[in-house]
Amino acid sequence: MITTRVYIGTSLDGFIARKDGSFDWLSKFADGDAVGAYENFMAGIDVIVIGRHTFETVLDFPAWPYERPVVVLSHTIREVPQRLLENVSLVRLEPKDLLSELFEKGFRSAYIDGGNVIQSFLADDLVDELIIARVPVVLGDGIPLFGYLSHDLEFKHRRTATFSSGLIRSYYTRPRD
């Protein structure tokens, strides 16, 4: 089966973005250590799965940020901008069905990104690895990383790294029987 990985930054109070979707508070922690860790993570990724909100956010970036194929989970987006047709596909599948389809296409490692998408993969117990960077900022409100789950999901802590910027990155894996 395909391995799913989440790599995300949060505030101390667990938010991945402000209510308006911005994450300006996170950019000051994007130093050499953070960029290197992200590049190492991406070296093991075949495909990126994001949702509509994340897609709309990155469309406003000065340049397209992804070098890997991107799958956008959305029931509302009808088309991809012409300039991205080679790199981006739209799907309206449930997470489990999407992973089966990606596996059939030869993908083996998926980066799962975006609050709603991460929450839906967690709700279906489809996250194999969580890498969470906490930055020393309290937002008080915003888009939370975690949402309601109908059952507990236990992860095994693998390691935690601390950085001079105050960022703390923790690595967890989901034990599978």
Buried (B, 14 or more C-beta within 10 A) or exposed (E): EBBBBBBBBBBEEBBBBBEEBEBEBBEEBEEEBBEEBBEEBBEEBBBBBBBBBBBBBBEEEEEBEBEBBBBBBBEEBEEBEEEBEEBBEBBEEEBEEBBBBBEEEEBEBBBBBBBBBBBBBBBEBBBBBBBBBBBEBEBEEBBBBBEEEEEEEEBEEEEEEEBEBEBBBBBBBBEEE
